[in-house]
Amino acid sequence: MTGWAKAMVVNNRLAAATAAKKVKRAMYKPSFRIMVRNTYSVRRLLSLLLQ
């Protein structure tokens, strides 16, 4: 029973890791654009605050 539970935990970890990798790959390109946009807006806000 404990061995089976351990195997399940390991499998879940592997599945979670692969899912995270897939999600990261899927989100990389759009998130990069969003990141650029966010940095631009942050810079604009900072410039407004520092005026």
HTML snippet that shows the backbone in 3Dmol.js (N, CA, C, O; Angstrom):
<script src="https://3Dmol.org/build/3Dmol-min.js"></script>
<div id="view" style="width:600px;height:400px;position:relative"></div>
<script>
const pdb = `
ATOM      1  N   MET A   1       0.834  -1.203   0.000  1.00  0.00           N
ATOM      2  CA  MET A   1       0.000   0.000   0.000  1.00  0.00           C
ATOM      3  C   MET A   1       0.871   1.255   0.000  1.00  0.00           C
ATOM      4  O   MET A   1       0.633   2.170  -0.788  1.00  0.00           O
ATOM      5  N   THR A   2       1.882   1.307   0.881  1.00  0.00           N
ATOM      6  CA  THR A   2       2.728   2.493   0.939  1.00  0.00           C
ATOM      7  C   THR A   2       3.499   2.658  -0.366  1.00  0.00           C
ATOM      8  O   THR A   2       3.650   3.773  -0.865  1.00  0.00           O
ATOM      9  N   GLY A   3       3.990   1.540  -0.923  1.00  0.00           N
ATOM     10  CA  GLY A   3       4.720   1.607  -2.188  1.00  0.00           C
ATOM     11  C   GLY A   3       3.831   2.143  -3.290  1.00  0.00           C
ATOM     12  O   GLY A   3       4.265   2.954  -4.108  1.00  0.00           O
ATOM     13  N   TRP A   4       2.578   1.687  -3.313  1.00  0.00           N
ATOM     14  CA  TRP A   4       1.629   2.151  -4.333  1.00  0.00           C
ATOM     15  C   TRP A   4       1.379   3.647  -4.157  1.00  0.00           C
ATOM     16  O   TRP A   4       1.342   4.399  -5.131  1.00  0.00           O
ATOM     17  N   ALA A   5       1.208   4.071  -2.897  1.00  0.00           N
ATOM     18  CA  ALA A   5       0.973   5.493  -2.630  1.00  0.00           C
ATOM     19  C   ALA A   5       2.185   6.309  -3.071  1.00  0.00           C
ATOM     20  O   ALA A   5       2.042   7.384  -3.653  1.00  0.00           O
ATOM     21  N   LYS A   6       3.386   5.785  -2.787  1.00  0.00           N
ATOM     22  CA  LYS A   6       4.609   6.493  -3.165  1.00  0.00           C
ATOM     23  C   LYS A   6       4.687   6.638  -4.682  1.00  0.00           C
ATOM     24  O   LYS A   6       5.035   7.698  -5.201  1.00  0.00           O
ATOM     25  N   ALA A   7       4.357   5.549  -5.385  1.00  0.00           N
ATOM     26  CA  ALA A   7       4.378   5.583  -6.848  1.00  0.00           C
ATOM     27  C   ALA A   7       3.376   6.611  -7.366  1.00  0.00           C
ATOM     28  O   ALA A   7       3.661   7.337  -8.319  1.00  0.00           O
ATOM     29  N   MET A   8       2.205   6.670  -6.738  1.00  0.00           N
ATOM     30  CA  MET A   8       1.187   7.634  -7.153  1.00  0.00           C
ATOM     31  C   MET A   8       1.707   9.061  -6.970  1.00  0.00           C
ATOM     32  O   MET A   8       1.524   9.913  -7.839  1.00  0.00           O
ATOM     33  N   VAL A   9       2.358   9.311  -5.828  1.00  0.00           N
ATOM     34  CA  VAL A   9       2.890  10.647  -5.552  1.00  0.00           C
ATOM     35  C   VAL A   9       3.932  11.019  -6.600  1.00  0.00           C
ATOM     36  O   VAL A   9       3.926  12.135  -7.118  1.00  0.00           O
ATOM     37  N   VAL A  10       4.836  10.072  -6.915  1.00  0.00           N
ATOM     38  CA  VAL A  10       5.886  10.331  -7.908  1.00  0.00           C
ATOM     39  C   VAL A  10       5.256  10.624  -9.257  1.00  0.00           C
ATOM     40  O   VAL A  10       5.657  11.563  -9.946  1.00  0.00           O
ATOM     41  N   ASN A  11       4.257   9.810  -9.639  1.00  0.00           N
ATOM     42  CA  ASN A  11       3.588  10.021 -10.922  1.00  0.00           C
ATOM     43  C   ASN A  11       2.907  11.382 -10.953  1.00  0.00           C
ATOM     44  O   ASN A  11       2.955  12.086 -11.962  1.00  0.00           O
ATOM     45  N   ASN A  12       2.273  11.750  -9.844  1.00  0.00           N
ATOM     46  CA  ASN A  12       1.604  13.049  -9.788  1.00  0.00           C
ATOM     47  C   ASN A  12       2.613  14.182  -9.936  1.00  0.00           C
ATOM     48  O   ASN A  12       2.355  15.174 -10.617  1.00  0.00           O
ATOM     49  N   ARG A  13       3.767  14.018  -9.287  1.00  0.00           N
ATOM     50  CA  ARG A  13       4.803  15.053  -9.388  1.00  0.00           C
ATOM     51  C   ARG A  13       5.280  15.193 -10.821  1.00  0.00           C
ATOM     52  O   ARG A  13       5.423  16.302 -11.334  1.00  0.00           O
ATOM     53  N   LEU A  14       5.529  14.040 -11.472  1.00  0.00           N
ATOM     54  CA  LEU A  14       5.988  14.077 -12.863  1.00  0.00           C
ATOM     55  C   LEU A  14       4.936  14.729 -13.743  1.00  0.00           C
ATOM     56  O   LEU A  14       5.257  15.560 -14.592  1.00  0.00           O
ATOM     57  N   ALA A  15       3.686  14.355 -13.541  1.00  0.00           N
ATOM     58  CA  ALA A  15       2.598  14.914 -14.344  1.00  0.00           C
ATOM     59  C   ALA A  15       2.502  16.420 -14.121  1.00  0.00           C
ATOM     60  O   ALA A  15       2.315  17.187 -15.065  1.00  0.00           O
ATOM     61  N   ALA A  16       2.633  16.831 -12.866  1.00  0.00           N
ATOM     62  CA  ALA A  16       2.553  18.256 -12.552  1.00  0.00           C
ATOM     63  C   ALA A  16       3.711  19.007 -13.209  1.00  0.00           C
ATOM     64  O   ALA A  16       3.522  20.097 -13.748  1.00  0.00           O
ATOM     65  N   ALA A  17       4.904  18.423 -13.162  1.00  0.00           N
ATOM     66  CA  ALA A  17       6.077  19.076 -13.753  1.00  0.00           C
ATOM     67  C   ALA A  17       5.906  19.220 -15.258  1.00  0.00           C
ATOM     68  O   ALA A  17       6.166  20.286 -15.815  1.00  0.00           O
ATOM     69  N   THR A  18       5.469  18.143 -15.921  1.00  0.00           N
ATOM     70  CA  THR A  18       5.294  18.206 -17.373  1.00  0.00           C
ATOM     71  C   THR A  18       4.194  19.193 -17.729  1.00  0.00           C
ATOM     72  O   THR A  18       4.307  19.922 -18.714  1.00  0.00           O
ATOM     73  N   ALA A  19       3.133  19.222 -16.936  1.00  0.00           N
ATOM     74  CA  ALA A  19       2.036  20.158 -17.199  1.00  0.00           C
ATOM     75  C   ALA A  19       2.538  21.593 -17.054  1.00  0.00           C
ATOM     76  O   ALA A  19       2.203  22.460 -17.861  1.00  0.00           O
ATOM     77  N   ALA A  20       3.343  21.836 -16.020  1.00  0.00           N
ATOM     78  CA  ALA A  20       3.879  23.177 -15.806  1.00  0.00           C
ATOM     79  C   ALA A  20       4.762  23.585 -16.980  1.00  0.00           C
ATOM     80  O   ALA A  20       4.703  24.723 -17.445  1.00  0.00           O
ATOM     81  N   LYS A  21       5.593  22.636 -17.461  1.00  0.00           N
ATOM     82  CA  LYS A  21       6.454  22.933 -18.610  1.00  0.00           C
ATOM     83  C   LYS A  21       5.613  23.281 -19.825  1.00  0.00           C
ATOM     84  O   LYS A  21       5.889  24.253 -20.528  1.00  0.00           O
ATOM     85  N   LYS A  22       4.573  22.469 -20.066  1.00  0.00           N
ATOM     86  CA  LYS A  22       3.705  22.717 -21.219  1.00  0.00           C
ATOM     87  C   LYS A  22       3.037  24.078 -21.097  1.00  0.00           C
ATOM     88  O   LYS A  22       2.960  24.831 -22.068  1.00  0.00           O
ATOM     89  N   VAL A  23       2.552  24.388 -19.891  1.00  0.00           N
ATOM     90  CA  VAL A  23       1.880  25.672 -19.677  1.00  0.00           C
ATOM     91  C   VAL A  23       2.862  26.815 -19.912  1.00  0.00           C
ATOM     92  O   VAL A  23       2.523  27.813 -20.549  1.00  0.00           O
ATOM     93  N   LYS A  24       4.087  26.663 -19.392  1.00  0.00           N
ATOM     94  CA  LYS A  24       5.094  27.708 -19.577  1.00  0.00           C
ATOM     95  C   LYS A  24       5.377  27.914 -21.054  1.00  0.00           C
ATOM     96  O   LYS A  24       5.455  29.049 -21.525  1.00  0.00           O
ATOM     97  N   ARG A  25       5.534  26.801 -21.797  1.00  0.00           N
ATOM     98  CA  ARG A  25       5.803  26.906 -23.229  1.00  0.00           C
ATOM     99  C   ARG A  25       4.649  27.586 -23.938  1.00  0.00           C
ATOM    100  O   ARG A  25       4.851  28.438 -24.803  1.00  0.00           O
ATOM    101  N   ALA A  26       3.429  27.201 -23.563  1.00  0.00           N
ATOM    102  CA  ALA A  26       2.246  27.756 -24.222  1.00  0.00           C
ATOM    103  C   ALA A  26       2.111  29.239 -23.905  1.00  0.00           C
ATOM    104  O   ALA A  26       1.682  30.021 -24.753  1.00  0.00           O
ATOM    105  N   MET A  27       2.478  29.628 -22.679  1.00  0.00           N
ATOM    106  CA  MET A  27       2.282  31.003 -22.238  1.00  0.00           C
ATOM    107  C   MET A  27       3.463  31.903 -22.559  1.00  0.00           C
ATOM    108  O   MET A  27       3.377  33.118 -22.382  1.00  0.00           O
ATOM    109  N   TYR A  28       4.583  31.318 -23.035  1.00  0.00           N
ATOM    110  CA  TYR A  28       5.806  32.113 -23.157  1.00  0.00           C
ATOM    111  C   TYR A  28       5.630  33.291 -24.108  1.00  0.00           C
ATOM    112  O   TYR A  28       5.905  34.435 -23.743  1.00  0.00           O
ATOM    113  N   LYS A  29       5.173  33.013 -25.325  1.00  0.00           N
ATOM    114  CA  LYS A  29       5.110  34.083 -26.323  1.00  0.00           C
ATOM    115  C   LYS A  29       4.118  35.177 -25.943  1.00  0.00           C
ATOM    116  O   LYS A  29       4.491  36.350 -25.945  1.00  0.00           O
ATOM    117  N   PRO A  30       2.863  34.843 -25.616  1.00  0.00           N
ATOM    118  CA  PRO A  30       1.932  35.899 -25.215  1.00  0.00           C
ATOM    119  C   PRO A  30       2.364  36.604 -23.932  1.00  0.00           C
ATOM    120  O   PRO A  30       2.210  37.818 -23.803  1.00  0.00           O
ATOM    121  N   SER A  31       2.904  35.838 -22.983  1.00  0.00           N
ATOM    122  CA  SER A  31       3.320  36.448 -21.721  1.00  0.00           C
ATOM    123  C   SER A  31       4.486  37.403 -21.961  1.00  0.00           C
ATOM    124  O   SER A  31       4.621  38.407 -21.262  1.00  0.00           O
ATOM    125  N   PHE A  32       5.332  37.092 -22.951  1.00  0.00           N
ATOM    126  CA  PHE A  32       6.438  37.995 -23.277  1.00  0.00           C
ATOM    127  C   PHE A  32       5.892  39.338 -23.749  1.00  0.00           C
ATOM    128  O   PHE A  32       6.375  40.394 -23.339  1.00  0.00           O
ATOM    129  N   ARG A  33       4.884  39.288 -24.611  1.00  0.00           N
ATOM    130  CA  ARG A  33       4.262  40.529 -25.090  1.00  0.00           C
ATOM    131  C   ARG A  33       3.631  41.290 -23.932  1.00  0.00           C
ATOM    132  O   ARG A  33       3.771  42.507 -23.821  1.00  0.00           O
ATOM    133  N   ILE A  34       2.929  40.546 -23.067  1.00  0.00           N
ATOM    134  CA  ILE A  34       2.271  41.181 -21.917  1.00  0.00           C
ATOM    135  C   ILE A  34       3.327  41.811 -21.012  1.00  0.00           C
ATOM    136  O   ILE A  34       3.133  42.905 -20.483  1.00  0.00           O
ATOM    137  N   MET A  35       4.459  41.098 -20.839  1.00  0.00           N
ATOM    138  CA  MET A  35       5.525  41.597 -19.988  1.00  0.00           C
ATOM    139  C   MET A  35       6.056  42.912 -20.550  1.00  0.00           C
ATOM    140  O   MET A  35       6.259  43.871 -19.807  1.00  0.00           O
ATOM    141  N   VAL A  36       6.282  42.956 -21.868  1.00  0.00           N
ATOM    142  CA  VAL A  36       6.779  44.185 -22.495  1.00  0.00           C
ATOM    143  C   VAL A  36       5.782  45.309 -22.282  1.00  0.00           C
ATOM    144  O   VAL A  36       6.151  46.434 -21.947  1.00  0.00           O
ATOM    145  N   ARG A  37       4.502  44.981 -22.484  1.00  0.00           N
ATOM    146  CA  ARG A  37       3.460  45.991 -22.310  1.00  0.00           C
ATOM    147  C   ARG A  37       3.439  46.478 -20.864  1.00  0.00           C
ATOM    148  O   ARG A  37       3.305  47.674 -20.604  1.00  0.00           O
ATOM    149  N   ASN A  38       3.575  45.533 -19.921  1.00  0.00           N
ATOM    150  CA  ASN A  38       3.550  45.901 -18.504  1.00  0.00           C
ATOM    151  C   ASN A  38       4.736  46.789 -18.146  1.00  0.00           C
ATOM    152  O   ASN A  38       4.582  47.767 -17.414  1.00  0.00           O
ATOM    153  N   THR A  39       5.917  46.454 -18.659  1.00  0.00           N
ATOM    154  CA  THR A  39       7.089  47.272 -18.351  1.00  0.00           C
ATOM    155  C   THR A  39       6.902  48.666 -18.925  1.00  0.00           C
ATOM    156  O   THR A  39       7.295  49.657 -18.310  1.00  0.00           O
ATOM    157  N   TYR A  40       6.298  48.741 -20.110  1.00  0.00           N
ATOM    158  CA  TYR A  40       6.047  50.047 -20.726  1.00  0.00           C
ATOM    159  C   TYR A  40       5.100  50.866 -19.860  1.00  0.00           C
ATOM    160  O   TYR A  40       5.348  52.042 -19.595  1.00  0.00           O
ATOM    161  N   SER A  41       4.008  50.232 -19.419  1.00  0.00           N
ATOM    162  CA  SER A  41       3.036  50.956 -18.592  1.00  0.00           C
ATOM    163  C   SER A  41       3.665  51.358 -17.259  1.00  0.00           C
ATOM    164  O   SER A  41       3.390  52.441 -16.743  1.00  0.00           O
ATOM    165  N   VAL A  42       4.502  50.494 -16.704  1.00  0.00           N
ATOM    166  CA  VAL A  42       5.166  50.817 -15.433  1.00  0.00           C
ATOM    167  C   VAL A  42       6.092  52.008 -15.615  1.00  0.00           C
ATOM    168  O   VAL A  42       6.136  52.907 -14.774  1.00  0.00           O
ATOM    169  N   ARG A  43       6.832  52.011 -16.720  1.00  0.00           N
ATOM    170  CA  ARG A  43       7.721  53.146 -16.990  1.00  0.00           C
ATOM    171  C   ARG A  43       6.924  54.435 -17.126  1.00  0.00           C
ATOM    172  O   ARG A  43       7.322  55.485 -16.621  1.00  0.00           O
ATOM    173  N   ARG A  44       5.786  54.338 -17.821  1.00  0.00           N
ATOM    174  CA  ARG A  44       4.946  55.516 -18.013  1.00  0.00           C
ATOM    175  C   ARG A  44       4.441  56.023 -16.667  1.00  0.00           C
ATOM    176  O   ARG A  44       4.446  57.224 -16.399  1.00  0.00           O
ATOM    177  N   LEU A  45       4.000  55.076 -15.816  1.00  0.00           N
ATOM    178  CA  LEU A  45       3.517  55.468 -14.489  1.00  0.00           C
ATOM    179  C   LEU A  45       4.634  56.123 -13.682  1.00  0.00           C
ATOM    180  O   LEU A  45       4.421  57.137 -13.017  1.00  0.00           O
ATOM    181  N   LEU A  46       5.830  55.529 -13.750  1.00  0.00           N
ATOM    182  CA  LEU A  46       6.955  56.097 -13.009  1.00  0.00           C
ATOM    183  C   LEU A  46       7.279  57.497 -13.508  1.00  0.00           C
ATOM    184  O   LEU A  46       7.529  58.406 -12.716  1.00  0.00           O
ATOM    185  N   SER A  47       7.273  57.662 -14.819  1.00  0.00           N
ATOM    186  CA  SER A  47       7.586  58.989 -15.370  1.00  0.00           C
ATOM    187  C   SER A  47       6.534  60.002 -14.937  1.00  0.00           C
ATOM    188  O   SER A  47       6.857  61.154 -14.648  1.00  0.00           O
ATOM    189  N   LEU A  48       5.267  59.568 -14.891  1.00  0.00           N
ATOM    190  CA  LEU A  48       4.211  60.473 -14.440  1.00  0.00           C
ATOM    191  C   LEU A  48       4.413  60.848 -12.977  1.00  0.00           C
ATOM    192  O   LEU A  48       4.224  61.999 -12.585  1.00  0.00           O
ATOM    193  N   LEU A  49       4.803  59.850 -12.171  1.00  0.00           N
ATOM    194  CA  LEU A  49       4.997  60.109 -10.744  1.00  0.00           C
ATOM    195  C   LEU A  49       6.205  61.004 -10.503  1.00  0.00           C
ATOM    196  O   LEU A  49       6.195  61.836  -9.596  1.00  0.00           O
ATOM    197  N   LEU A  50       7.249  60.832 -11.316  1.00  0.00           N
ATOM    198  CA  LEU A  50       8.496  61.556 -11.084  1.00  0.00           C
ATOM    199  C   LEU A  50       8.486  62.960 -11.663  1.00  0.00           C
ATOM    200  O   LEU A  50       9.423  63.724 -11.431  1.00  0.00           O
ATOM    201  N   GLN A  51       7.463  63.314 -12.404  1.00  0.00           N
ATOM    202  CA  GLN A  51       7.420  64.651 -13.012  1.00  0.00           C
ATOM    203  C   GLN A  51       7.348  65.744 -11.955  1.00  0.00           C
ATOM    204  O   GLN A  51       7.305  66.927 -12.292  1.00  0.00           O
TER     205      GLN A  51
END
`;
const viewer = $3Dmol.createViewer("view");
viewer.addModel(pdb, "pdb");
viewer.setStyle({}, {cartoon: {color: "spectrum"}});
viewer.zoomTo();
viewer.render();
</script>
